[in-house]
Amino acid sequence: MYARKFNKIVYHIRNLQKNRKLSSFYTNFTPLKLEKCSNLLLKLDKFVNLNTTNPNNTSHKRLFSTTEFDSNTFEKVCEETLHKLADYFEDLIANDPKLAKGDVSYGAGVLTIELENLGTYVINRQSPNRQIWLSSPISGPKRYDYITVENSWVYKHDGQKLQDLLEKEFEDILGRKVFIPIL
């Protein structure tokens, strides 16, 4: 209930800011200054619960970029993740006969895993969005946000971790249990 009211307030404030004038609906009232509306919005934000529930009835918070996870931290965590994945897949391809003709390349924030007849995985850094993007020949494209509390990359639409998805897909490819240590 509060979230719906909050969203209406946000909508009206954004319209006021966008138009820089009050609509005819507001002419019967004392005009509000935009600064006061913005301050009201900031105050309301502290009291509104942004928790939502997905169809599986598991709660999750809306994902936002925060100041605590700045671009330097993102670059460091992302680089570590991609290096670990590159090392892991190089070892996996070198030691598994089913992937003997596969190839791994990593550079400039892009990890490419070519699996001859099985397709190509591309995992790359998206610095402006602070995300890792995955293109999988099995599950298609996905965008992962880093959740500091969980210390993992999570696809916000279904809550699945990058590590879990890669493990499941490579278990299906190889026909055996796979553990991918990302962090």
Secondary structure, 3 states (H helix, E strand, C coil): CHHHHHHHHHHHHHHHHHHCCCCHHHCCCCCCCHHHHHHHHHHHHHHCCCEEECCCCCEEECCCCCCCCCHHHHHHHHHHHHHHHHHHHHHHHHHCHHHCCCEEEEECCEEEEEEHHHEEEEEEEEHHHCEEEEEECCCEEEEEEEECCCCEEEECCCCCEHHHHHHHHHHHHHCCCCCCCCC
